């Protein structure tokens, strides 16, 4: 779909749909009973070491990703790598000041973006990285995420079902307090 193209937004029955003509692009609805379990926190130091094991590459298919692309100087810089001895990937993250709103809190859409990318690396933690795309995200913004403060972003694999992979993610304060969390469904395209 081309960028800078107007899309229609409609709401009905507690959900919001975004469409390009007759094609449904996205749909959102409120979920009141989302309370996933989250692995034990990862320290800032562990996250720094893990980010050294980040598996993204320069010039690769997703190297220009706004969250985890190595070929972007204006990105969010979340490079989640495997935490030694655990089924978790992690990255330290200090949200740049420009991500904040007037109160200095990271804008929700940017927190959601940060919750997405690490799940890919968790879903394929010890496997070849396959092409997969976000199909569904269920997320909760638990507490404000202050811009300029160091955080830890973690993600973990949950389930594999054929071409579908479910993974969880969380943004943690440096002390391990949960600020945001998500479950993300990734789907590999049919070949």
N, C-alpha and C positions, 0 to 999 in steps of 0.2 A: 504494500500500500504506500503511495507517495506521501511524503511528509508535507506539512503545511496545507493540508486539505481539510476543509470543514467537515465535521462529523455531527450526526444528530444524537442528542442525549434525551432520553425519555425515562420517566420513572412511573412505576405502577406496582401495586401490591408489595410495597416495602423494598423493592429492588430498583436498580438503575441499569439501563442498557445504553450502550454506545454502538451506533450503527453507521455504516457507510452505505447509504441507500438501503437495499434489502439485506445486505450482509451484516450479521451480528459480529461486532469486533470484540466487545467485552461486556460482561455483566457482573454486577456486584450486589450482594445482599448482606444484611446484618445477620450474624450468627451469635446467639447469646450464650451457648453452652460450650464454648471453645476453651479448654483448659488442659493442654497437653503436658506430659511430663517432660522435664528438661534435664539433661545430664548434669553432673556436678560441674560447677564453674571451672573455667580455665583461667589461670592467672595471666596478667599482662605479659610477664616474662615468658611463660609457656607459649602464649600467642605469638610473641616476637619470634621465638625459635620455630614455631610451626609455619609462620609465613615464609620462612626461608625454604620450605618444602612446597611452596605454591607450584602447581602444575600448569598454569597458563603459560603461554609463550608469546613472544613478540612476533608480529606478522601473521598470527594464527587467525582462525575463523572469528574468534571473539576478542581479539586483541584491542579492539576499539570500544569495548564495552565501557559504559559510563561508570560502572561500579568496580569491575575487576580487570579492566583492560590495561595491559602493560604499555600500550602505544598511545596512551592518553595522559597528558600533563594536567588536564582539567578535570580528571575523574575523581572518584571518591576513595580510591586506593585501598580497597579491601581485597587482600591477597591471601585467602584462606588455604592453609596447608595442613597436612596430617599432624595431629598431636601425638607424640611418641607414646606408644603403649595404650592408646585409647581409640575408640571408634568415633572420633570427633575431628573435624577440621576447625582451625581457628585463625584469626587475624586480629592484631590490634587495630583500632580505628579511632582517630581523633578527627571528628567532623570539622571541616573548615568553617570559618566564621560565616562565609557566604551561604552556607546551608541553613542558617538559622532564620527564624522569623523575627518580628520586632522584639519579642521577649527573649531572644537568644536560644530558642529551642529549635532543633532540627525539624524542618517541615515534614509532615507525615509521609508524603509521597517519596521523599528521599530515604526515610527509614524503611519503608516498604521495599524500595529498590535494594537496599543493603541486606534485607532479609532474603532476597531472591538468590543472588549469585552464589553464595557459599554452598547452597543446597546442591548445586550441580556437582561441586567437587566432593561433597560428602556422599552423594549417590553413586559416584564412580571412584570412591576412595582408593581402592586397591585393584582397579580394573582399567583397561584402556578407556580413554575419554571418548565417548561416542557423542554424536550430535543429538541433543535433546532440547526441548523447548518447554517453557512454563505453560502449563495447561490450567492450573488452578492454584490459588493461594488463599489460605485462611490465616488471618493475622490478627494480633491484638497489640495495640500500643498501650502498655501497662503503666508507664511513667514517662515523663518528659525525657528527651535525649538532648542534653545541653551541647550546643556547638562549642568547639574549642576544648572540650574535656576528653581525656583518653577513655576509650571503651574497649571491650573485647567482643568480637562477633564470632559466634560458634555455629556449627551446623553438624548434623548427624544423620546417617541413613536410618530409615524406618522399615521400608518394605520394597520388594521388587515383584512385579507381576507382569511378565512378558515385556512389552515395550514401555510399561509405566513404572516409575520410581517415585516413591514418597520419601521425603526427607524433612527434617525439622531444622529450625534455625532460631537464634536468639541474639539480641543485642544486650550485653551486660555492662553495667557500670564497672569501673576498675575493681570495686570491692565484691563483685559477683552478683549484685542486685539485678534482677531482670527488669529491663526497660521496655523490650518489645520481643515478641516471639511469633513464630509462624510454622505452619505445615505447608509444604509446596509439593505439588504433583508435577513431575516432569514426564514428558512423553517423547519417545524417539519416533521420528517419522518413519513411515513404511518405506521399505526399499524396493 
